[in-house]
Amino acid sequence: MVRKSARATDVGRSKAHMVAAALERDILTGKLPYGQQLESESELVERFAVSRNTVRKGLDLLTTSGLITRKGGIGSFVTFHGQTIDGSLGWTTALERAGGNPQTKLLQIAIIEDDALAQELGLRHARFVAIDRMRVIGDPATSISLERSRLPFSDDLASLPLEGLVGGSLNRTLAEHGMVADHGEQWAEVVGLEADDARLLKRRAGTPFLRSRRLTRDRNNAIIEYVVSLLDPAHFALHLEF
């Protein structure tokens, strides 16, 4: 019996990641669009000059990340619907630019008290304007995101629950009130949907979603918005440049 060295194992793993990275790039740039069938395993073996086992490991990585689905005896198909999305544009604008044609469901605009969030953000006052929205896409409609925005309360925003968002857009509403984002922070992680969120999104509890938390500030470092978004990874991808 021949035992593989750690070095050989690392090389095999890197080749599988190489295959996955190349195909992921094709998917995220739209070269391989939603629903497109990938090349066969034999064709991928020839294309990348690797073993069939390495190709299968690469496809497993793409399946785990939600970019493709594999159908036994048929092949692998792209399940990522769209392109990498720039969240700084606002999700609706970003999806429209990516060809997603989303619809927005406004769940609530209300003035709330949230002591825990105020403490987390270092704010003296615990009053916020809460804006909860859901994005849906396709026919039949599929829920692809759930977003909970929190704006520190000010007298200028007090009428939002009655007036609603300008043109249905939070970005436009903020701009109308002279609230212009200058800098901020964003965090992202994969989480399993909790029961209440899963019910709203019509998914099973525990379904993996991308959770994004974004804090934006104006040029004077005052907080403009804190938003927590739950994003279907089949429709959203995070792209950072550094």
C-alpha positions as CSV (number, residue, x, y, z in Angstrom):
1,M,0.0,0.0,0.0
2,V,1.4,3.4,-1.0
3,R,0.6,6.3,1.3
4,K,0.2,9.7,-0.3
5,S,2.5,12.4,1.1
6,A,1.0,15.6,2.5
7,R,2.7,17.5,-0.4
8,A,0.9,15.3,-3.0
9,T,-2.4,15.9,-1.2
10,D,-1.9,19.7,-1.2
11,V,-1.1,19.7,-4.9
12,G,-4.3,17.7,-5.6
13,R,-6.3,20.1,-3.5
14,S,-4.9,23.2,-5.2
15,K,-5.7,21.7,-8.6
16,A,-9.3,21.2,-7.6
17,H,-9.5,24.8,-6.4
18,M,-7.9,26.0,-9.7
19,V,-10.7,24.2,-11.6
20,A,-13.3,25.7,-9.3
21,A,-11.9,29.2,-9.5
22,A,-11.7,29.2,-13.3
23,L,-15.4,28.0,-13.6
24,E,-16.5,30.4,-10.8
25,R,-14.9,33.3,-12.8
26,D,-16.9,32.3,-15.9
27,I,-20.1,32.1,-13.9
28,L,-19.7,35.4,-12.0
29,T,-18.8,37.3,-15.2
30,G,-21.8,35.9,-17.1
31,K,-19.7,33.9,-19.5
32,L,-21.6,30.9,-18.1
33,P,-25.2,32.3,-17.6
34,Y,-27.9,31.0,-15.4
35,G,-29.2,27.6,-16.6
36,Q,-26.2,26.9,-18.8
37,Q,-24.9,23.4,-18.8
38,L,-21.2,23.1,-18.0
39,E,-18.8,21.1,-20.2
40,S,-18.8,17.4,-19.5
41,E,-16.4,15.9,-17.0
42,S,-14.3,14.5,-19.8
43,E,-14.1,17.9,-21.5
44,L,-13.1,19.5,-18.3
45,V,-10.4,16.9,-17.7
46,E,-9.0,17.7,-21.2
47,R,-9.4,21.5,-20.7
48,F,-7.6,21.7,-17.4
49,A,-5.2,18.7,-17.9
50,V,-6.2,17.1,-14.6
51,S,-7.7,13.9,-13.4
52,R,-11.4,13.2,-13.4
53,N,-11.3,13.0,-9.6
54,T,-9.8,16.5,-9.5
55,V,-12.6,17.8,-11.7
56,R,-15.2,16.2,-9.5
57,K,-13.7,17.8,-6.4
58,G,-13.7,21.2,-8.2
59,L,-17.4,20.7,-9.1
60,D,-18.1,19.8,-5.5
61,L,-16.7,23.1,-4.4
62,L,-19.0,25.0,-6.8
63,T,-22.0,22.9,-5.7
64,T,-21.3,23.7,-2.0
65,S,-21.0,27.4,-2.8
66,G,-24.4,27.4,-4.6
67,L,-23.1,28.3,-8.0
68,I,-24.0,25.0,-9.8
69,T,-26.2,22.0,-9.3
70,R,-25.3,18.5,-10.5
71,K,-27.8,16.1,-12.0
72,G,-26.7,12.5,-12.1
73,G,-26.3,11.1,-15.6
74,I,-27.1,14.5,-17.1
75,G,-24.4,17.0,-16.1
76,S,-23.8,20.2,-14.1
77,F,-25.8,23.4,-14.5
78,V,-25.3,27.0,-13.4
79,T,-27.7,28.0,-10.6
80,F,-26.2,31.5,-9.9
81,H,-28.8,33.9,-11.4
82,G,-27.0,37.2,-12.3
83,Q,-23.7,38.8,-11.8
84,T,-21.5,39.9,-8.9
85,I,-23.4,42.7,-7.3
86,D,-22.1,46.0,-6.0
87,G,-24.0,46.6,-2.8
88,S,-22.9,50.2,-2.5
89,L,-25.4,51.0,-5.2
90,G,-28.3,49.8,-3.2
91,W,-29.5,46.2,-3.8
92,T,-32.4,47.2,-6.1
93,T,-30.2,49.3,-8.4
94,A,-27.5,46.7,-8.4
95,L,-29.9,43.9,-9.3
96,E,-31.4,46.0,-12.1
97,R,-28.0,46.7,-13.5
98,A,-27.3,43.0,-13.4
99,G,-30.5,42.2,-15.2
100,G,-32.4,40.8,-12.2
101,N,-35.6,42.9,-12.6
102,P,-36.4,42.7,-8.9
103,Q,-39.6,43.7,-7.1
104,T,-39.5,45.2,-3.7
105,K,-42.1,44.5,-0.9
106,L,-42.1,47.0,1.9
107,L,-42.8,45.2,5.1
108,Q,-42.7,48.1,7.5
109,I,-41.6,51.7,8.1
110,A,-41.9,52.5,11.8
111,I,-40.3,54.4,14.6
112,I,-39.0,51.9,17.1
113,E,-36.9,51.8,20.3
114,D,-33.8,49.4,20.3
115,D,-31.6,49.8,23.3
116,A,-29.3,46.9,22.4
117,L,-28.6,48.4,18.9
118,A,-28.0,51.9,20.3
119,Q,-25.5,50.4,22.8
120,E,-23.8,48.4,20.0
121,L,-23.5,51.5,17.8
122,G,-22.5,53.8,20.7
123,L,-25.5,56.1,20.3
124,R,-27.0,58.0,23.2
125,H,-30.6,57.6,22.0
126,A,-32.3,54.3,21.3
127,R,-34.9,55.6,18.8
128,F,-34.6,54.5,15.2
129,V,-36.6,54.6,11.9
130,A,-37.0,51.0,11.0
131,I,-37.4,50.1,7.3
132,D,-37.9,46.4,6.5
133,R,-38.0,45.2,2.9
134,M,-38.0,42.0,0.9
135,R,-36.8,41.5,-2.7
136,V,-38.5,39.1,-5.0
137,I,-37.6,38.0,-8.5
138,G,-39.0,35.9,-11.3
139,D,-42.3,34.3,-12.1
140,P,-43.4,32.6,-9.9
141,A,-41.9,35.1,-7.5
142,T,-39.0,33.9,-5.4
143,S,-37.8,35.8,-2.3
144,I,-34.1,36.5,-2.6
145,S,-33.4,39.0,0.2
146,L,-34.7,40.3,3.5
147,E,-33.3,43.7,4.6
148,R,-33.7,45.5,7.9
149,S,-32.5,49.1,7.8
150,R,-32.2,51.2,10.9
151,L,-31.8,55.0,10.7
152,P,-31.0,57.0,13.9
153,F,-34.1,59.0,14.5
154,S,-34.2,62.7,13.8
155,D,-37.0,65.2,13.5
156,D,-36.3,65.4,9.8
157,L,-37.1,61.7,9.5
158,A,-40.2,61.7,11.7
159,S,-42.6,61.8,8.8
160,L,-41.2,58.8,6.9
161,P,-43.8,56.3,8.3
162,L,-46.5,58.5,6.8
163,E,-44.8,59.7,3.7
164,G,-43.0,56.6,2.7
165,L,-39.8,56.3,0.6
166,V,-39.1,58.7,-2.2
167,G,-39.8,56.8,-5.4
168,G,-39.7,53.6,-3.3
169,S,-35.9,54.0,-2.9
170,L,-34.2,54.4,0.4
171,N,-31.0,55.8,-1.3
172,R,-33.1,58.5,-2.9
173,T,-34.9,59.2,0.4
174,L,-31.6,59.6,2.2
175,A,-30.3,61.9,-0.5
176,E,-33.5,64.0,-0.4
177,H,-32.7,64.6,3.3
178,G,-29.1,65.5,2.7
179,M,-27.8,62.3,4.1
180,V,-24.8,61.3,1.9
181,A,-22.7,58.3,2.7
182,D,-19.0,59.1,2.9
183,H,-17.5,55.9,4.4
184,G,-18.4,52.9,6.4
185,E,-17.9,49.3,7.3
186,Q,-19.4,46.0,6.1
187,W,-19.3,42.5,7.4
188,A,-20.5,39.3,5.7
189,E,-20.9,35.7,6.8
190,V,-23.0,32.6,6.0
191,V,-25.7,31.8,8.4
192,G,-28.6,29.3,8.6
193,L,-32.0,31.0,8.4
194,E,-33.8,31.3,11.7
195,A,-37.4,30.1,11.8
196,D,-39.1,33.6,11.6
197,D,-36.9,34.7,8.7
198,A,-37.3,31.4,6.9
199,R,-41.1,31.8,7.1
200,L,-40.9,35.3,5.5
201,L,-38.6,34.1,2.8
202,K,-40.6,30.9,2.3
203,R,-37.5,28.7,2.9
204,R,-36.7,25.9,5.3
205,A,-35.2,26.9,8.6
206,G,-31.5,26.5,8.5
207,T,-31.1,27.2,4.8
208,P,-27.7,28.8,4.2
209,F,-28.0,32.6,3.4
210,L,-25.4,35.3,3.1
211,R,-25.8,37.8,6.0
212,S,-24.4,41.3,5.3
213,R,-24.2,43.9,8.0
214,R,-23.4,47.4,6.8
215,L,-22.8,50.6,8.7
216,T,-22.5,53.9,6.7
217,R,-21.5,57.3,8.0
218,D,-21.4,60.8,6.6
219,R,-18.3,63.0,6.2
220,N,-18.7,64.1,9.8
221,N,-18.7,60.4,11.0
222,A,-22.3,60.5,12.0
223,I,-24.2,57.3,11.5
224,I,-26.6,57.4,8.5
225,E,-27.8,53.8,8.3
226,Y,-27.2,50.3,9.8
227,V,-28.7,47.6,7.7
228,V,-28.7,43.8,8.1
229,S,-29.4,41.9,4.9
230,L,-30.1,38.2,4.4
231,L,-29.2,37.4,0.8
232,D,-29.8,34.3,-1.3
233,P,-26.3,33.2,-2.4
234,A,-27.7,32.0,-5.7
235,H,-28.4,35.7,-6.6
236,F,-25.8,37.6,-4.7
237,A,-22.0,37.4,-4.5
238,L,-19.6,39.6,-2.6
239,H,-16.7,41.1,-4.5
240,L,-14.0,43.0,-2.6
241,E,-11.0,44.8,-4.1
242,F,-7.9,45.6,-2.0
